[in-house]
């Protein structure tokens, strides 16, 4: 039976790691979930929201956003925050024939000092402080779509000497992997880096803005990282936990395969076989490099 929590159609995901880490994972049936502040890419999840964005930039961007929404009405007005709809309604009453280019510039100057914008600046500071105060409480785990990505073996699995673990998305266990979401690879900066982005967030309804800040912002990376084919699951650390990471357990039946790297030390195989005994669905495989420069997986046991 399909789980109500399933958000995709994938059957499994893959986690690359060094041999030393794999021994701990297999021995404890736990995986490490990290705070965004210790992820390896400094351009990943923002450490700070709206850095170097000035009050004047915010005021101008917000005014321009209001005029844009006035001149380009949305088909679905529910996408906007109610207070923005009220402002737009007032603008339509004041300018029933529209706004000329000259009036456009005058309105931007006039609206930049509006009380509503001053309030938005206060809200901005509160948002920035909240983000900084809660960033270390977030927990993220990263997995990949494929087990044969050569750079991933090199970077994350100790130069092909490590292991890749395959985790099944099991509906009957309501697996955590069912709620994984893919990374959005884009060279477009997140909204949280500019005054225009803030104006967009402030203008949209609370549900959309909240989802963007708590979910989508955690899954944006530049196109340079697209080869990883990464998916993520995120959560919040438990109240009693301290530090920048948490080790959370997984069900033994979720482990589908243990894949040894092309340069895996074969003398370690008995240890891996022994550690894998408690995983009833796990198959041990070996990644081998073919003469055609491709990785193929061969079943060992």
HUJO-V896001 format. One record per residue. N is the residue number from 1. SS is DSSP state (~ for helix, > for strand, _ for the rest). Layout:
{{N SS} {N SS}}
This chain:
{{1 _} {2 _} {3 _} {4 _} {5 _} {6 _} {7 _} {8 _} {9 _} {10 _} {11 _} {12 >} {13 >} {14 >} {15 >} {16 >} {17 >} {18 _} {19 ~} {20 ~} {21 ~} {22 ~} {23 ~} {24 ~} {25 ~} {26 ~} {27 ~} {28 ~} {29 _} {30 >} {31 >} {32 >} {33 >} {34 >} {35 _} {36 ~} {37 ~} {38 ~} {39 _} {40 _} {41 _} {42 _} {43 _} {44 _} {45 _} {46 _} {47 _} {48 _} {49 _} {50 _} {51 _} {52 _} {53 _} {54 _} {55 ~} {56 ~} {57 ~} {58 ~} {59 ~} {60 ~} {61 ~} {62 ~} {63 ~} {64 ~} {65 ~} {66 ~} {67 ~} {68 ~} {69 ~} {70 ~} {71 ~} {72 _} {73 _} {74 _} {75 _} {76 _} {77 ~} {78 ~} {79 ~} {80 >} {81 _} {82 ~} {83 ~} {84 ~} {85 ~} {86 ~} {87 ~} {88 ~} {89 ~} {90 ~} {91 ~} {92 ~} {93 ~} {94 ~} {95 _} {96 _} {97 _} {98 _} {99 _} {100 _} {101 ~} {102 ~} {103 ~} {104 ~} {105 ~} {106 ~} {107 ~} {108 ~} {109 ~} {110 ~} {111 ~} {112 _} {113 _} {114 _} {115 ~} {116 ~} {117 ~} {118 ~} {119 ~} {120 ~} {121 ~} {122 ~} {123 ~} {124 ~} {125 ~} {126 ~} {127 ~} {128 ~} {129 ~} {130 ~} {131 ~} {132 ~} {133 ~} {134 ~} {135 ~} {136 ~} {137 ~} {138 >} {139 >} {140 >} {141 >} {142 >} {143 >} {144 >} {145 _} {146 _} {147 _} {148 _} {149 _} {150 ~} {151 ~} {152 ~} {153 ~} {154 ~} {155 ~} {156 ~} {157 _} {158 _} {159 _} {160 _} {161 _} {162 _} {163 >} {164 >} {165 >} {166 >} {167 >} {168 >} {169 _} {170 _} {171 ~} {172 ~} {173 ~} {174 _} {175 _} {176 ~} {177 ~} {178 ~} {179 ~} {180 _} {181 >} {182 >} {183 _} {184 >} {185 >} {186 _} {187 _} {188 _} {189 _} {190 _} {191 ~} {192 ~} {193 ~} {194 _} {195 ~} {196 ~} {197 ~} {198 ~} {199 ~} {200 ~} {201 ~} {202 ~} {203 ~} {204 >} {205 _} {206 ~} {207 ~} {208 ~} {209 ~} {210 ~} {211 ~} {212 ~} {213 ~} {214 ~} {215 _} {216 ~} {217 ~} {218 ~} {219 ~} {220 >} {221 >} {222 _} {223 ~} {224 ~} {225 ~} {226 ~} {227 ~} {228 ~} {229 _} {230 >} {231 >} {232 >} {233 >} {234 >} {235 >} {236 >} {237 _} {238 _} {239 _} {240 _} {241 _} {242 _} {243 _} {244 _} {245 >} {246 >} {247 >} {248 >} {249 >} {250 _} {251 _} {252 ~} {253 ~} {254 ~} {255 >} {256 >} {257 >} {258 >} {259 >} {260 >} {261 _} {262 _} {263 _} {264 _} {265 _} {266 ~} {267 ~} {268 ~} {269 ~} {270 ~} {271 ~} {272 ~} {273 ~} {274 ~} {275 ~} {276 ~} {277 ~} {278 ~} {279 _} {280 _} {281 _} {282 _} {283 >} {284 >} {285 >} {286 >} {287 >} {288 >} {289 >} {290 _} {291 _} {292 _} {293 _} {294 _} {295 >} {296 >} {297 >} {298 >} {299 >} {300 _} {301 _}}
